[in-house]
Amino acid sequence: MKKLVLVAAALLAGCGSWNPWAGPREERVALPADTVTFQCDGDRRLLVRMPPNAKSVTVMLPERQFRLDQVPAASGARYSNGRTTLHTRGDEAFLEEDGKQLYSGCKQVQR
């Protein structure tokens, strides 16, 4: 039995460097060139893909991403899917869903 345990331990020792106690690693992901980053209240970031002359944008939140189509706006630009709306004006933005602001006080971060 001792030999079996020693053989198993020796085999497992060569199985790579898997460490069950190691936490998740943070990796930098390259964003598409048309991604605009906004720094918002509460030290939150809002990422929006805004292709030039496009009629829609893609909002990228940590838990999901979705497309919003351009709709008429009194000033600035407005994008909506009927439930979620992104308002932009100059280098400022806010995002609301069901009438509640999810991201507010957002200022565009210059690259």
Secondary structure by P-SEA (a helix, b strand, c coil): caaaaaaaaaaaaacccccccccbbbbbbbccccbbbbbccccbbbbbbccccccbbbbbcccccbbbbbccccccbbbbcccbbbbbccccccccccccccccbbbbbcc
